[in-house]
Amino acid sequence: MAVNTKVVLADTVVDTLDQSLIISGQLMNKVDQFAEIRVQEAANSIAFNVFSRVAKATTPLTDGTEATSASMAETKVTLTPAEYGLPITTTSLAEIASGGKATVAAGELVGINMGETLDALGCAALEAGTNTTAAGTSGTLAKGDLRARYTALVNAGIQKFADGRYVAFMNPAQIADLKDDYISIAQNTSMPDAVNGMVGTLEGFTIIEDANITAGTVVVFGRNALGKAIALEPEMRITDGGDNLGRLANIGWYGIVKYGVIDNNAVQVITGA
């Protein structure tokens, strides 16, 4: 929700700015659609509880004998949200000179920045995963690299996403490495998916192109890999610039969040690609 403090803006402008922030931010943030999100307003820290799988019950039960109970192993991952945000200061002169477009442009730029920032934070958290494997051929990503990481995730019992696939986040440079497989990738792409960065499917992965992933690094993961803790949902802030004639206005975004790996077994990082 837009916050309008002291600065006098028409309700329609505030609504437009708010929508610009939401729409622009959504288009730039590709990682949240695969994150486990937990919201606890005003929380100092937010915990994610991870329960490990129990051993397979392959031994037949004995008639008249109590079955042996399995013990649950719980790991608690705690994320401590931090403040993030960015203001853009507009002036009355710029607003007049642009025919009223400066304020709307500021709202769109703020929205883009929010989406890019949150996406970058999520990608950085994923890249910090400790299950790392070097690409088979230094400087090049090949289908075999993805195939091996798919096998590792399956053998670890990692759940797939609703579409029955894992996800692979990679820099555009690594997308280029897979040009030989472009047709099989492209035929699985729809316009709505493309807007969210999806360029297709390959080797059991939904391929997501994201410039916030470091070139040469590929992150593949399944469900419950990435967590996002929210103490204050990122939102638009509009405040008085503080000058004595009311010529300045600050249009920005602000939120208290933290990204982190929840289940390290669910993340595989390919390096040197």
CORKADA-V449520 format. One record per residue. PSI is psi in whole degrees, -180 to 180 (NA if undefined). OMEGA is omega in whole degrees, -180 to 180 (* if undefined). Layout:
psi=PSI omega=OMEGA
psi=PSI omega=OMEGA
//
This chain:
psi=138 omega=180
psi=142 omega=177
psi=121 omega=-177
psi=106 omega=-176
psi=115 omega=176
psi=-50 omega=-178
psi=130 omega=-178
psi=111 omega=176
psi=144 omega=178
psi=146 omega=-179
psi=-37 omega=-179
psi=-36 omega=179
psi=-43 omega=179
psi=-44 omega=179
psi=-42 omega=179
psi=-42 omega=179
psi=-43 omega=-179
psi=-44 omega=179
psi=-36 omega=178
psi=-42 omega=-180
psi=-48 omega=-177
psi=-50 omega=-177
psi=-48 omega=-179
psi=-44 omega=-179
psi=-41 omega=-180
psi=-39 omega=-178
psi=-26 omega=-176
psi=-19 omega=-177
psi=108 omega=-177
psi=-20 omega=-171
psi=-27 omega=-175
psi=-29 omega=-179
psi=-14 omega=180
psi=8 omega=-177
psi=151 omega=170
psi=114 omega=-173
psi=129 omega=177
psi=127 omega=-178
psi=125 omega=173
psi=99 omega=-175
psi=132 omega=175
psi=19 omega=-180
psi=141 omega=177
psi=-35 omega=177
psi=154 omega=-177
psi=127 omega=-176
psi=141 omega=172
psi=127 omega=-180
psi=126 omega=-180
psi=123 omega=178
psi=126 omega=179
psi=152 omega=178
psi=150 omega=176
psi=161 omega=-178
psi=148 omega=179
psi=138 omega=-179
psi=74 omega=-175
psi=-7 omega=179
psi=129 omega=180
psi=146 omega=176
psi=152 omega=179
psi=127 omega=-179
psi=130 omega=179
psi=0 omega=-180
psi=136 omega=180
psi=138 omega=175
psi=143 omega=179
psi=128 omega=-179
psi=147 omega=176
psi=147 omega=178
psi=138 omega=179
psi=133 omega=177
psi=119 omega=-177
psi=136 omega=174
psi=131 omega=180
psi=122 omega=177
psi=120 omega=-176
psi=127 omega=177
psi=135 omega=180
psi=105 omega=-178
psi=148 omega=177
psi=162 omega=-179
psi=136 omega=174
psi=151 omega=178
psi=169 omega=180
psi=127 omega=175
psi=153 omega=169
psi=128 omega=-178
psi=122 omega=178
psi=160 omega=180
psi=156 omega=178
psi=-40 omega=-179
psi=-44 omega=180
psi=-37 omega=-180
psi=-43 omega=180
psi=-44 omega=-178
psi=-29 omega=-178
psi=4 omega=-179
psi=32 omega=178
psi=11 omega=-176
psi=-16 omega=-175
psi=-42 omega=-178
psi=-44 omega=179
psi=-41 omega=179
psi=-39 omega=178
psi=-41 omega=179
psi=-42 omega=180
psi=-41 omega=179
psi=-39 omega=178
psi=-42 omega=179
psi=-43 omega=178
psi=-45 omega=-179
psi=-41 omega=179
psi=-47 omega=-180
psi=-45 omega=-180
psi=-40 omega=-179
psi=-49 omega=-179
psi=-40 omega=178
psi=-41 omega=179
psi=-39 omega=178
psi=-43 omega=179
psi=-42 omega=179
psi=-40 omega=179
psi=-39 omega=178
psi=-42 omega=179
psi=-41 omega=-180
psi=-20 omega=180
psi=-1 omega=177
psi=144 omega=-172
psi=-7 omega=176
psi=88 omega=-174
psi=142 omega=177
psi=134 omega=180
psi=146 omega=177
psi=148 omega=-178
psi=-38 omega=176
psi=118 omega=-176
psi=130 omega=178
psi=3 omega=-178
psi=134 omega=174
psi=129 omega=-180
psi=163 omega=178
psi=-36 omega=-179
psi=-33 omega=178
psi=-44 omega=179
psi=-41 omega=-178
psi=-41 omega=-180
psi=-39 omega=-180
psi=-31 omega=175
psi=-45 omega=179
psi=-40 omega=180
psi=-41 omega=180
psi=-42 omega=180
psi=-45 omega=-180
psi=-25 omega=178
psi=-2 omega=179
psi=27 omega=-177
psi=133 omega=180
psi=144 omega=175
psi=169 omega=178
psi=177 omega=-172
psi=-27 omega=-179
psi=4 omega=179
psi=12 omega=-178
psi=162 omega=168
psi=-179 omega=-179
psi=140 omega=175
psi=116 omega=176
psi=129 omega=-180
psi=155 omega=177
psi=152 omega=177
psi=-30 omega=179
psi=-34 omega=179
psi=-28 omega=173
psi=-40 omega=-180
psi=-31 omega=179
psi=-23 omega=-176
psi=21 omega=-177
psi=-29 omega=178
psi=-24 omega=-179
psi=20 omega=-172
psi=-40 omega=-177
psi=-46 omega=180
psi=-29 omega=176
psi=-50 omega=-173
psi=-36 omega=-174
psi=-10 omega=179
psi=13 omega=-175
psi=134 omega=174
psi=164 omega=-178
psi=-47 omega=178
psi=-39 omega=179
psi=-40 omega=-179
psi=-37 omega=179
psi=-33 omega=180
psi=11 omega=175
psi=-4 omega=-178
psi=129 omega=178
psi=2 omega=177
psi=-166 omega=179
psi=146 omega=-179
psi=134 omega=176
psi=37 omega=177
psi=9 omega=-179
psi=145 omega=164
psi=121 omega=-176
psi=121 omega=179
psi=122 omega=176
psi=124 omega=-178
psi=116 omega=-178
psi=-13 omega=177
psi=-11 omega=172
psi=133 omega=-179
psi=133 omega=178
psi=134 omega=-179
psi=-7 omega=180
psi=138 omega=176
psi=131 omega=179
psi=124 omega=177
psi=142 omega=-176
psi=167 omega=178
psi=-165 omega=-178
psi=152 omega=178
psi=18 omega=179
psi=-51 omega=-174
psi=133 omega=176
psi=147 omega=175
psi=116 omega=180
psi=129 omega=-177
psi=116 omega=173
psi=-28 omega=173
psi=116 omega=-178
psi=129 omega=177
psi=133 omega=-174
psi=167 omega=177
psi=142 omega=174
psi=129 omega=175
psi=118 omega=-177
psi=161 omega=177
psi=137 omega=178
psi=-15 omega=175
psi=-1 omega=-179
psi=161 omega=-172
psi=-8 omega=178
psi=4 omega=179
psi=33 omega=-178
psi=-14 omega=-177
psi=148 omega=174
psi=140 omega=178
psi=120 omega=177
psi=118 omega=-175
psi=-172 omega=175
psi=156 omega=-177
psi=139 omega=177
psi=163 omega=179
psi=105 omega=-173
psi=169 omega=174
psi=133 omega=173
psi=148 omega=177
psi=158 omega=177
psi=127 omega=-179
psi=-48 omega=178
psi=104 omega=-176
psi=-26 omega=178
psi=-20 omega=-176
psi=3 omega=-178
psi=131 omega=174
psi=131 omega=-178
psi=125 omega=175
psi=125 omega=-178
psi=162 omega=176
psi=25 omega=179
psi=NA omega=*
//
